[in-house]
């Protein structure tokens, strides 16, 4: 019964990831109609499409503030409201400025969700299942992307008037379901201890979600709260005691994007076509990307608490290096046939899904003390999204001027650096309580 309750709470919070994925991908089916309807210039059209991403960066940067002050649950409720209002407003917009405002609002929800949802799940989950439960967030992102593509296809072939409005508006249904369900989840027990000193309230929640570890979790959380009380501002992330974990969060998010994952997902058809693959085959190959992504995300979900975070990062890093090197070799005119390029991309996507994709949100949510977790999660998410935006914007320019082969070779080099970081610096957090992780990471400063 306790396992089912924790699973319900985790899935409910992780639905924010589903809306994240859906909101990010759904625009692909609507953007051409929007450009034609309002006769947008290329610049304005690009801005309208990218507006949600800019909102995501802002939401990630500031999402930790309300999560720290008002609580994880309150923030999750407001994230649901943002998604709901954004979906309805975007679908009903009568001009491009109104459309961009509501897309920006949805982006704020996406960015804040990447901060708050993994953090909430990590704070209610038992140590032995925490990796798997937090990784549900990443699975829901991938699932949301697939559902958005499928939804766009169904609506696009239904001969509806202004089909793009239906494509965007249908998100209101899962957003409403999420908003209702999230009201039923309890507050984070770690937040109750760290911010409200409500030990009995925390004990009541933990007795349902982690009955075996409740006493140890309460005592260690109280001890931790007393030790770092007063350092609960952004600048505490750079205090000598916490500088190391802050750097860990920055690095895993930095390496996530320096793999080139978003560049490859956003520009997959163009990458295939540039290598001489026919347009029809290129579009078909992108379907394989979605399938591979969800299959190997599920594999990572299953393995993360069995093999550990570092093992998955080893697998992913080695897969990155091999696949990116082969992709670069294809563009350099090597003996590798271009017809094999989609398979190299599939290996890359599988490596990401089982490695970085499964680990990043889990790892960032685990390494910070309860008092600082909201700020730390925000820093990690912001790093992820700002580099995602920069790389997505710069990839076409660099690929045109320096060649895609050189870009993939650069990404492969960055993944060699990631492999070295994993081997020599990244800590293993599998099977440990959040408080135990803090003791180990900070012992040199105690």
N, C-alpha and C positions, 0 to 999 in steps of 0.2 A: 504493500500500500504506500509506504514512504517512497519507494522507487517510482511508482506511478505519479505521485504528487510532485516530486522533483522534476520528472520528465515533463509533466504538464506545465510547470512554471518555466522550464527552460525552453520548451517549444513555443510557449506564448511570447516570451521575450524575444526569441529568435525570429518570430514572425516579422519583427522590425527589419531583419535581414532580407526576408522575402520581398517586402515592400521596397527595400533598398534596390534589390536586383530588378524588380519589375519596373520601378520608376526610372532606373538608369537605361534599361533596354527599350522601353515602350516608345520612346521618341523616334526610334529608327523607322517605325512604320508611318509616322505622321509628318516627319520633317519636310518631305517634298511637297505635300499638299499645303502645308503652312506657308512655304516659300511662294507657291503659286497664288494662293488666296490673297496674301497681303503684298504680293509683288516685291519681295524683299531682295535687297542687294546681297551679294555674297557675304559682305562683312556683317550686315544685320542678321542675315540667316545664320551665320556661324555663331554670332552672339546669342541668338535665341536658343540655339541648340545647346550651347555651352553654359547657359545661365544656371542650370541646375548644378553643374560641376563647380561653378564659383560659389554657389550657396553651400555646397558640400564642404568646401575648404573652410568657409566661415563657421559652419555648424560644427566641424571637427575641432576648430581652434577654441571655440567658446562653449562647446557642449559640456565640458567638465565643470563649469561654474555653477549652473543650476543643479547638476547632479550632486555636487558637493554641498551646496547650501540647502536645497529643498528636498534632496533625496533622489535615489535612482528611480523609484516607482513614479514619483510625480513627473520626472523628466520623460519617462517612457510614455506616460499618458499624453503629455503635450506633443511628443513626437508623432503619436497616432493622429492627433488633431491636425498637425501640420500636413501630414500625408493626405488626410481626408479633404481638407480645405484646398490643398494644392491640386488634387485630382479634379475636383469639381470646378475650381476656378479656371484651370487650364483648358478644360473641355468647353467651358461656356464663354471663354474670352472673345471679345469682339474686335480687339486690335492687338498688335504685336507687343506693345508695352505692358498691357494687362497680362498677356500671356507670359511674358518674361518674368513679371513679378511673381506670379503663382508658381512658375517653374523654379524660381529662386527659392521660394518658400519650401517647396518639396526638397530642394537640395539641402536646405538647412536641416530638414528631418533626416535625410540620408547621413549627413555628416555627424549629427548628434547621435543617431542610432549606432554608428560605428564606434562611438565612445561608450555609450551607456549600456547597451544590450549585452555585450560580452562581459562588461564589468559586473552587471547585476547577476548574470548566470554564475560567474566565478565565485561570487560572494554567498550564494545559496547552495552551491553544489558540494557534495562530499568529495574529498581529495581523490579517491580512487576513480571517480567518474567525471571529474571536472573537465579534463581535456576533451572527452567525447561530447559532453553537454555544451561546452562553449563552442566547439567546432560545429554544432548545429547551426550556429549563426552563419558561418561560411556556406554550409550546405544550402541554407535557405536563400542566400544571395544567388547562388548558381541556379537553384530551382526557380526562383523568381524571374531570372533572365529567360529561362526556357519557356516558362508560362507566358511571359510577355510576348515572345516571338510567336508562340502558338496562338495566343489571343489575337495578335495583329493579323495573323494569317486568316483566322476564321472571320474576323470583322471585315478584312480587306476583300474577301471573296463573297461577302453577303450582299453586295450591291446596295449598301446603305448610303443615304445622303449625308455628306460631310462625315465620312467614316472615321476621319482622324479624331473627331470629337469623341466618338464612342471608344476609340482605342485608348485615349487618355482618361476618359471618364470612368471606364470600367474598374480602374484602380480604386475607386471610392468604395467598392464592395469589400475587398480584403482589408482596406484601411478601416472601415467601420467595424468589421469583425474583430480586428486587432484592438481597436480602441475600447471595445466592450470587454474583451477578454482581459486586457491588461489591468482593468480596474479591479479584477478579482485576485491579482497576485499580491502577496504581502510585501512590506518594505524590506529592504536589505538588512539582515541582522548585523552585518559588519558596519553598515552606516549608522544603525541605531546605537551601537556601542561607541563608535568613534565620534559621532556628532551630537548624540542626545544622551549618552551614558544610560541608555535604557537597557540594562542587562537582562531584566526579566522578559521584556518584549523580544529581545534577541534570542533568549533561551527557548521561548515558546516556539519561535519559527524554526530554529535549528533542531529542536526535538522532533520536528516533522520531516525536515529535509536531510539531516545528518545526525541521527540519534546516537550513533556510535562515537562520534567525535565531538559531541556538543560541549562536554565539560572542558576538554582540552582547548577547543576553539575559543570558548568564552574566556578562560583564564589567560591564554596567550594574547587574545585581542585586547583584554583589559591592560595587560602588561605593556603591550606595544603602544596603546593609546596614551598611557602615562609617560612613556619614554619620549615620545616625539610631540607631545602636546605643545602648541604654540608655534610650530613650524608649518602650519597648514595654509601656506600661500604658495603661489607659483614659484617664487624664488627658492623655496625649499627643495625643489627638484635638483637644484645645482649646488646644494650643500654637500660638502665632502662625503657625508654619510650616504647620500642617495645619488651622487653623481654617476656612480657606476651603473645602477639600474636605469637611470635616465638615458645614458649612452647606449645601453642594450636596446631600449625601446626605439631609440632613434635609428640604430643600425639595422634592426630587423625590418623596420618599415622602409628605410632607405634601400636596402638590398632587394626588398620585395619589388620595388619599382625599377631598380637598375637591372633586373632580369629582362626588362622589355615587355612584360606581360600585357600591359594596357596598350602599348603600341601595336603588338601583334593582334590582340583581340579587336581593337578599333579599326585596324587597317588590313585585316587578313585578306580580303579579296584583292586589294591593291598589291599586297606582297606576292600573292600567287600570280597575278597577271604580269607583274614586273619580271618574274622569272620565266615568262613565256607560256604560262598555263592559260588555256582558253577561259573566257569570262564565265561561261556556263559551268565549267568544271570548278572554277575558283569559288563561285557562289555555293556550289554543292559541297565543296570542301569545308566551308564555314559551318555547315550543319554538323559535320564530324567533330568540330571543335567543341560545340555545345554538348554533344553526347559524351565525348572523352572527359570533358570537364566535370560533369556530374558523376560519372562512374568512378573516377579516381578521387573525387572529393569524398564520396561514400567510403572508399577504401581507407582514406586518411582518417575519417571519422571512426572507423572500426579499429584502426591500429594505434591511434595516438596515445591511448592509455595502456596499451599492451607493449609496444616497442619504445615509447617515449618520444619526446619532442626532438631530441638531437638526432635520433636514428632517422626520423622522417626528413629532417633537414639534410642529413647526409645523402639520403636517397634522392631528394629533390635537387640538391646542388650538383651531384654527379650527373643526373639526368639533364639538368640545365646545360652544363658544360658540353656534354656530348651533342645534344640536339642543336644548340646554338652554333657550335663549331661546324656541324654538317650543313646547317642552313647557310652560314657564311661561305663555306666551300662551294655550295651550289651556285651562289652568285659570282664567285670568282672564276667560274667556268671550269671547275675541276671535273674529274671523271665521273662524279656523282650526277646521275641524270636528274633533270629538273622535275621529272614525273614523280620523283621520290620526295620532293620538297614538302608536300602536304603531310607525308608520314613523319618527317622530321619535326614539323609544327605540332603534330599530334603528340609526339614524344615530349616535346617542350610543355604542352598544355598538361599532360599527365604528370610530368615532373613538378610543375607548379601546384597542381591540385593536391597531390599527395604530400607535398613538402610545405613550401611557404604558405600556400592557400589554406591548408589545414592548421598550421602552427601559429601564424602571426597574431591573430586576435586572442588565442589562448595564452600565448606567452606574455603578451603585453598586459593582459588582465591579471596575470599571476605575480609579476615581479615587484609591484609597488606595494608599500604598506597601506593599510586600510585608510589612514588619514590622507594619503596622497594619491590614492588610486585614481580618483576622478581626474586630477590634473595630469597624472602620468599617462592615462589612457588617452586623454585629449591630445597630449603632445605626440604620442605615437600615431594616432589617427591623422592629425594635422600633417605630420611628416609624410605619411602615406599619400594623402590626397594632394598636397602641394607638388610632390614629385610626379604624381600621376598626371596632373594638369600640365606641368612643364614638359614632360616627355611626350605626351599626346600632342601638344602644340608644336614641338620642335622636330618630331620624327619625320614628317613629310619633307621639311626643309633639308635636314641632314641626309636623308635617304637620297634626295634628288641631287645634292651637291657633292656628297662623299661616297654614295653608293650604299645600298642596303647591306651588302656583304661586309663592309667595314663597320657598319653599325652593329650587326650581329656579332662580329668579332669582338667589338668593345663590350657588348653585353656578356659574352662568354668570359672575358677577362674579369669583369666585375663579379661573376659567379665563382671564379677561382678565389677571389678575395673573400667572398661569403663562406666558401668551404673552409678556408683557413680560420676565419672567425669562429665558425661552428666547432672546429676541431680544438681550438686552443682557448677560447674565451666563453662561449655560450654555456650557461649552466643548465643542468637537467632538472626539471621541476616535477617530473612524473611521480604521482602517488604521495606527494607531500601536501600538508595543509598550507594555506596561504601564510599563516604565521610562521610555520617552520621554514618556509622559503625565505621570509624576511630575515630570520635569525642567521641563516647561512650566508645570505648575500651581504649582510651588514656587520658580520662578526668582527671584521678587521677594524671597525670604527666603534665598537662597543667598549 
